Amino acid sequence: MNVKRAFSSTIAAATLVLVSGSAFATNGYFTHGVGTESKAMAGTGIGSNSDMGAIMAASNPALAVFTGNQWEVGLSFFSPMRSYAASESQLNGGLIPIDPDNGVFLPSHTISAGKVDSSSEFFPIPYVAKNWSLQNDAKVSFAFYGRGGMNTDWDSTNASATSYFCGGNPQAGEPPATGQGPYCMGKAGVDLMQAFLAVNYSAKIGDNFAWGAGPIFAVQLFEANGVMTFAPITETFAASGGTVFPSSLSNNGHDTSTGFGFGAGMWWGISDAVSVGLSYQSKISMSEFDDYADLFAEQGDFDIPSSIKAGVSFLASDALRVNVDFEHIGYSDVAAVGNPMANMVTCPTLPFGGTSLSNCLGGDNGAGFGWDDMTVYKIGAEWQANEKNTWRFGYSYGEQPVQSADVLFNILAPGIMEQHFTIGLTRQRDNGGAWSFSFMYAPENTVSGPSMFDPTQTIDLKMSQMEFEVGFRF
C-alpha cells in the first residue's frame, strides 16, 4: 500500500506540473498514438521491431527489447476545434406532452438556436520514457505519458449563447426561465486529464519472440461546470423526496482520482520480412471522484477502459516498412461513459412513471455519455530515405462512439473524430541521438441528433483537430 501511495503521489505531482490543461479526443478520448514516431504513422507499429524509442513500451511492452538505453522526451501542441449548433425549436421552453390525457407534461429545455465554439483550442502535452538493459537482452523501462482526456469550455458570454429556456412550469402559469450557457447555468464544460506511469519488464525468447509486462499507475483530474440544471435528476435529490439538492454535481473545482492496472504484450517474427504484435491494457480501477458523485454513475466512479491492439509489420524493401494495426477500446464497460442518457427516464423525479433511484444521475446505473466501444483501423509506412532521415506516413479510421440520442450530454464531451492523416520525420544525430516530429490532421466530423428534453430541436456536434509533436532521444 505504501508503494502504491508513493507512485500515486508521484504521478499526481507530475501531472499537476506537466499535464495541466491537457486535452485529447482523437479516438474517443484516447489519443491516436503514443510517442512521436508512432504518431507519425497514425499510431501503428505494434508488430514492428523497428527502434521507435523507449516510449513504445507504452503501446506494446514487448517492443522495449528493440530499443537502446536512451532517454526520450516529447512535447505535443494539440489543437482541437469544437462547436455545437442548435436548430430552431417549436417548443421554446414549453411543455412536452408525455401523457396529455392524464395531464402529464414535461417542461422542455431548449437551447438557443445558433452555433457556439469552445473557447479552449490549444494544449501542450509532454511525455518521457527510459530503458535500462539487463542480461540476456532483457529490459526494464518506464514511460510517463498522457493517453486520454477531454476538455470543453462553452463560454456563457458568447454573443450567440444568450437566451436559453431552462425550466419553469408553463402548465402552472410560470413562464420559461432563461439563462446563460448550454444548460442555463452559465459557463459550461468539463476538464478531464489522465496521465499514466507504466513500468515494464521485457525479454526475448530466442531470436524471433519477445514479451513484456508490467503495472500501470494512473491519475485523473476532473472538473465539471454549468451542469447544475440536472440536479432534480440526481439520486441524492430523488432519494430525499425533492428536499436535498446535490452538492457533488457541478462547479466543485478539480477532483483527483488514482488507480492501477497492468499492460502486457508480445512480438513474433514470423520471417525476416513479416512480424506481428499484440498488446493489452487492462481496465484500470480508479478511486471515485467524490466531488462529482452526483454526476457520474456509481457515485463518481470513472474507471479507465481496457484496450487491445494488434499489428502486422511488413518489410517491403530494405528502405520501406508497412504497418497495419487495429485498436479496440472498451468504452461501454465504464458506466459513466457507456450508459446512455435514456437511463434517467426511469428516475422517479421525471414524469415517466419511473421508480428506479439507481438510474438517476450518480446512481449505480446512472446516465452517462452513451458511448459505444470503438475499433480503429490504421495503416502506416516508414521510409528510410538515407542514413540520417526516416520519413513516416499514416492514416486511421474508426467509427466515432457518440450516439445521436445522446448529443445533449455530449456537448460536454464531443469525442467524435473518425479519420486521422499523419506525417513525420526522424533525423539521426552524429552522437547517436535523434530528433523526430509528427503532424496529425483530423478533418471535421459532425454528429447530429434530437435534444432529449426538446425533441423538436436538433443539435449538431462538430469537431476537427491538428497536432504537432516533437520528440528527442539522447
Residue pairs with C-beta under 8 A, 6 or more apart in sequence:
4 217
4 260
7 197
7 217
7 260
8 217
8 219
8 258
10 197
11 144
11 195
11 196
11 197
11 217
11 218
11 219
11 258
12 219
12 256
12 258
14 144
14 195
14 197
15 193
15 195
15 219
15 221
16 221
18 126
18 195
19 125
19 126
19 146
19 193
19 195
20 193
21 123
21 124
21 151
22 78
22 123
22 124
22 125
22 146
22 149
22 151
22 193
23 78
23 80
23 120
23 123
23 125
23 149
23 150
23 151
23 191
23 193
24 30
24 31
24 78
24 125
24 146
24 147
24 148
24 149
24 150
25 80
25 149
25 150
25 151
25 413
25 414
25 415
25 417
25 463
25 465
26 32
26 417
26 420
26 440
26 442
26 465
27 327
27 329
27 374
27 376
27 396
27 398
27 417
28 329
28 331
28 371
28 374
28 400
28 401
28 415
29 148
29 149
29 150
29 192
29 413
29 415
30 147
30 148
30 307
30 329
31 39
31 43
31 146
31 147
31 148
32 39
32 42
32 43
32 376
32 396
32 420
32 422
32 440
32 442
33 39
33 41
33 42
33 43
33 44
33 59
34 43
34 55
34 56
34 58
34 59
34 127
34 143
34 145
34 147
35 52
35 53
35 55
35 56
35 58
35 59
35 72
35 74
35 127
35 129
35 145
35 471
36 53
36 55
36 74
36 76
36 424
36 436
36 437
36 438
36 469
36 470
36 471
37 45
37 52
37 53
37 56
37 392
37 424
37 426
37 436
37 438
37 471
38 44
38 45
38 52
38 55
38 56
38 59
38 380
39 76
39 422
39 424
39 438
39 440
39 467
39 469
40 380
40 392
40 393
40 394
40 422
40 423
40 424
40 425
40 436
40 437
40 438
40 439
41 323
41 378
41 380
41 381
41 382
41 392
41 393
41 394
41 422
41 424
42 378
42 379
42 380
42 394
42 395
42 396
42 420
42 421
42 422
42 440
43 59
43 325
43 327
43 376
43 378
43 380
43 394
43 396
43 420
44 311
44 323
44 324
44 325
44 378
44 379
44 380
44 394
45 52
45 56
45 59
45 60
45 63
45 311
45 313
45 323
45 325
45 380
46 59
46 60
46 63
46 265
46 277
46 278
46 279
46 309
46 310
46 311
46 323
46 325
47 267
47 275
47 276
47 277
47 310
47 311
47 312
47 313
47 323
47 325
48 63
48 275
48 277
48 311
48 313
48 321
48 323
48 382
49 63
49 66
49 210
49 267
49 269
49 275
49 313
50 66
50 313
50 321
50 382
51 66
51 67
51 68
52 63
52 67
53 67
53 70
53 72
53 129
53 436
53 471
53 473
54 64
54 67
54 70
54 71
54 72
54 129
54 130
54 131
54 141
54 143
55 72
55 74
55 127
55 129
55 143
55 145
55 471
56 63
56 64
56 67
57 63
57 64
57 67
57 129
57 131
57 141
57 143
57 198
57 200
57 202
57 212
58 129
58 143
58 145
58 147
58 196
58 198
58 263
59 265
59 279
59 309
60 212
60 265
60 266
60 267
60 277
60 278
60 279
60 309
61 141
61 198
61 200
61 201
61 202
61 211
61 212
61 213
61 214
61 263
61 264
61 265
61 279
62 202
62 210
62 211
62 212
62 265
62 266
62 267
62 277
62 279
63 202
63 210
63 212
63 265
63 267
63 277
64 131
64 139
64 141
64 200
64 202
64 212
65 137
65 138
65 139
65 202
65 203
65 204
65 210
65 212
65 267
66 210
67 131
67 139
67 141
68 131
68 133
69 131
69 132
69 133
70 130
70 131
70 432
70 433
70 473
70 474
71 128
71 129
71 130
71 473
71 474
72 127
72 128
72 129
72 130
72 471
72 472
72 473
72 474
73 126
73 127
73 128
73 129
73 471
73 472
74 126
74 127
74 128
74 436
74 469
74 470
74 471
74 472
75 124
75 125
75 126
75 127
75 469
75 470
76 124
76 125
76 126
76 467
76 468
76 469
76 470
77 122
77 123
77 124
77 467
77 468
77 469
78 122
78 123
78 124
78 125
78 465
78 466
78 467
79 121
79 122
79 123
79 465
79 466
79 467
80 118
80 121
80 123
80 151
80 463
80 464
80 465
81 117
81 118
81 121
81 444
81 463
81 464
81 465
82 117
82 118
82 152
82 414
82 461
82 462
82 463
83 115
83 116
83 117
83 118
83 461
83 462
83 463
84 115
84 116
84 154
84 182
84 411
84 414
84 459
84 460
84 461
84 462
85 114
85 115
85 116
85 459
85 460
85 462
86 111
86 112
86 113
86 114
86 451
86 457
86 458
86 459
86 460
87 113
87 457
87 458
87 459
88 113
88 457
89 108
89 110
89 111
89 113
89 165
89 454
89 456
89 457
90 456
91 108
91 110
91 165
91 454
91 456
91 457
92 108
92 110
92 165
92 176
93 107
93 108
93 109
93 110
93 165
93 166
93 167
93 168
93 170
93 175
93 176
93 177
93 178
94 107
94 108
94 170
94 176
95 105
95 106
95 107
95 108
95 170
95 171
96 105
96 106
96 107
96 108
96 453
96 454
96 455
97 104
97 105
98 104
98 105
98 106
98 351
98 352
99 351
104 351
105 171
105 351
106 350
106 351
106 453
107 167
107 168
107 169
107 170
107 171
107 176
108 165
108 176
108 453
108 454
109 164
109 165
109 166
109 167
109 183
109 184
109 229
109 451
109 453
109 454
110 164
110 165
110 166
110 176
110 451
110 454
110 457
111 164
111 182
111 451
111 454
111 457
111 459
112 160
112 161
112 162
112 163
112 164
113 457
114 160
114 161
115 160
116 154
116 158
116 160
116 161
116 182
117 158
118 152
118 153
118 154
118 189
119 153
119 154
119 155
119 158
120 151
120 152
120 153
120 189
123 151
125 146
126 146
127 143
127 144
127 145
127 146
128 143
128 144
128 145
129 141
129 142
129 143
129 144
129 145
130 141
130 142
131 139
131 140
131 141
132 139
132 140
132 141
133 139
134 140
136 203
136 204
137 203
137 204
138 201
138 202
138 203
138 204
139 200
139 201
139 202
139 203
139 212
140 199
140 200
140 201
141 198
141 199
141 200
141 202
142 197
142 198
142 199
142 200
143 196
143 197
143 198
143 200
144 195
144 196
144 197
145 195
145 196
145 198
146 193
146 194
146 195
146 196
147 194
147 196
148 192
148 194
148 304
149 192
149 193
149 194
150 190
150 191
150 192
150 413
150 415
151 189
151 190
151 191
151 192
151 193
152 188
152 189
152 190
152 411
152 412
152 413
152 414
153 187
153 189
154 161
154 181
154 182
154 187
154 188
154 189
154 226
154 411
155 161
155 187
156 180
156 181
156 186
156 187
156 188
156 226
157 180
157 187
161 180
161 181
161 182
162 180
163 178
164 178
164 179
164 180
164 181
164 182
164 183
164 184
165 176
165 177
165 178
165 184
166 176
166 177
166 178
166 179
166 183
166 184
166 185
166 229
167 176
167 177
167 184
167 229
168 174
168 175
168 176
168 177
170 176
177 184
178 184
179 185
179 186
180 186
180 187
181 187
181 188
181 226
182 188
182 226
182 411
183 226
183 227
183 228
183 229
183 230
184 229
185 226
185 227
185 228
185 229
185 250
186 225
186 226
187 225
187 226
188 225
188 226
188 227
188 411
188 412
189 224
189 225
189 226
189 412
190 222
190 223
190 224
190 225
190 412
190 413
191 221
191 222
191 223
191 254
192 220
192 221
192 222
192 413
193 220
193 221
193 222
194 218
194 219
194 220
194 304
195 218
195 219
196 216
196 217
196 218
197 216
197 217
197 218
198 214
198 215
198 216
198 217
198 263
199 214
199 215
199 216
199 217
200 212
200 213
200 214
200 263
201 212
201 213
201 214
202 210
202 211
202 212
202 213
203 210
203 211
203 212
204 210
205 211
207 269
208 268
208 269
208 270
209 266
209 267
209 268
209 269
210 266
210 267
211 264
211 265
211 266
211 267
212 264
212 265
212 266
213 262
213 263
213 264
213 265
214 262
214 263
214 264
215 260
215 261
215 262
216 260
216 261
216 262
216 263
216 281
216 282
216 284
217 258
217 259
217 260
218 258
218 259
218 260
218 261
218 284
218 286
218 304
219 256
219 257
219 258
220 256
220 257
220 258
220 286
220 289
220 302
220 304
221 254
221 255
221 256
221 257
222 254
222 255
222 257
222 289
222 292
222 302
223 252
223 253
223 254
223 255
224 249
224 250
224 251
224 252
224 292
224 295
224 412
225 250
225 251
226 250
226 251
227 249
227 250
227 295
227 412
228 249
228 250
228 251
230 249
230 295
230 361
231 237
231 245
231 246
231 249
231 294
232 238
232 242
232 349
233 344
233 347
233 349
233 350
233 360
233 361
233 367
234 246
234 249
234 294
234 360
234 361
234 362
235 294
235 347
235 357
235 358
235 360
235 361
235 362
235 363
235 366
236 244
236 245
236 246
236 247
236 248
236 294
236 362
237 244
237 245
237 246
237 349
237 360
238 347
238 348
238 349
238 357
238 360
239 357
242 349
246 294
246 362
247 294
248 290
248 291
248 292
248 293
248 294
248 295
248 300
248 362
249 292
249 294
249 295
249 361
249 362
250 295
252 291
252 292
253 291
255 289
255 290
255 291
255 292
257 286
257 287
257 288
257 289
257 302
258 286
258 287
259 284
259 285
259 286
259 287
259 303
259 304
260 284
260 285
261 281
261 282
261 283
261 284
261 285
261 304
261 306
262 281
262 282
263 279
263 280
263 281
263 282
264 279
264 280
265 277
265 278
265 279
265 280
266 277
266 278
266 279
267 275
267 276
267 277
268 275
268 276
268 277
269 275
270 276
272 315
273 314
273 315
274 312
274 313
274 314
274 315
275 312
275 313
276 310
276 311
276 312
276 313
277 309
277 310
277 311
277 313
278 308
278 309
278 310
278 311
279 308
279 309
279 310
280 306
280 307
280 308
280 309
281 306
281 307
281 308
282 306
283 303
283 304
283 305
283 306
283 330
283 333
283 334
284 303
284 304
285 303
286 301
286 302
286 303
286 304
288 298
288 299
288 300
288 301
288 302
289 295
289 296
289 300
289 301
289 302
290 300
291 300
292 300
293 299
293 300
293 362
294 300
294 361
294 362
295 361
295 362
296 302
296 335
296 336
296 362
296 366
296 368
297 335
297 336
297 339
297 361
297 362
297 363
297 364
297 365
297 366
297 367
297 368
298 335
298 336
298 363
298 364
298 366
299 362
299 363
299 364
300 362
301 335
301 336
302 334
302 336
302 337
303 334
304 334
305 329
305 330
305 331
305 333
305 334
305 337
306 329
306 330
306 333
307 327
307 328
307 329
307 330
308 327
308 328
309 325
309 326
309 327
309 328
310 325
310 326
311 323
311 324
311 325
311 326
312 323
312 324
312 325
313 321
313 322
313 323
313 324
314 321
314 322
314 323
314 324
315 321
316 322
318 384
319 383
319 384
319 385
320 381
320 382
320 383
320 384
321 381
321 382
321 383
322 379
322 380
322 381
322 382
323 378
323 379
323 380
323 381
323 382
324 378
324 379
325 377
325 378
325 379
325 380
326 375
326 376
326 377
326 378
327 375
327 376
327 378
327 398
328 373
328 374
328 375
328 376
329 373
329 374
329 375
329 376
330 373
331 337
331 338
331 371
331 372
331 373
331 374
331 401
332 338
332 371
332 372
332 373
333 373
334 368
335 364
335 365
335 366
335 368
336 366
336 368
336 369
337 368
337 369
337 371
338 368
338 369
338 370
338 371
338 372
339 365
339 366
339 367
339 368
339 369
339 370
340 367
340 368
340 370
340 403
340 405
340 406
341 367
341 368
341 369
341 370
341 405
341 406
341 408
341 409
341 452
342 367
342 370
342 405
342 452
343 359
343 365
343 366
343 367
343 368
344 350
344 359
344 360
344 361
344 366
344 367
345 352
345 354
345 359
346 352
346 354
346 355
346 356
346 359
347 354
347 356
347 357
347 359
347 360
347 361
347 363
348 354
348 355
348 356
348 357
348 360
349 360
356 363
356 365
357 363
358 364
358 365
358 366
359 365
359 366
359 367
360 366
361 367
367 409
368 409
369 402
369 406
369 409
369 410
369 412
369 413
370 402
370 403
370 405
370 406
370 409
370 410
371 401
371 402
371 403
371 415
372 401
372 403
373 401
374 398
374 399
374 400
374 401
375 398
375 399
376 396
376 397
376 398
377 396
377 397
377 398
378 394
378 395
378 396
379 394
379 395
379 396
380 392
380 393
380 394
380 395
380 422
381 392
381 393
381 394
382 390
382 391
382 392
383 390
383 391
383 392
383 393
384 390
385 391
387 428
388 427
388 428
389 425
389 426
389 427
389 428
390 425
390 426
390 428
391 423
391 424
391 425
392 422
392 423
392 424
392 425
392 426
392 438
393 422
393 423
393 424
394 420
394 421
394 422
394 423
395 419
395 420
395 421
395 422
396 419
396 420
396 422
397 418
397 419
398 418
399 418
400 415
400 416
400 417
400 418
400 445
400 447
401 415
402 410
402 414
402 415
402 416
402 447
402 461
403 449
404 447
404 448
404 449
404 450
405 449
405 450
405 452
406 449
406 452
407 447
407 448
407 449
407 450
407 451
407 459
407 460
407 461
408 451
408 452
408 453
408 459
409 452
410 416
410 447
410 461
411 459
411 461
414 447
414 461
414 462
414 463
415 463
416 445
416 446
416 447
416 461
416 463
417 442
417 445
417 463
417 464
417 465
418 442
418 445
419 442
419 443
419 445
420 440
420 441
420 442
421 440
421 441
421 442
421 443
422 438
422 439
422 440
422 441
423 438
423 439
424 436
424 437
424 438
424 439
425 436
425 437
426 434
426 435
426 436
427 434
427 435
427 436
428 434
429 435
433 472
433 473
433 474
434 472
434 473
435 470
435 471
435 472
436 470
436 471
436 472
436 473
437 468
437 469
437 470
437 471
438 467
438 468
438 469
438 471
439 466
439 467
439 468
439 469
440 465
440 466
440 467
440 468
440 469
441 465
441 466
442 463
442 464
442 465
442 466
443 464
444 462
444 463
444 464
445 462
445 463
445 464
446 460
446 461
446 462
447 460
447 461
448 458
448 459
448 460
448 461
449 458
449 459
450 456
450 457
450 458
450 459
451 457
451 458
451 459
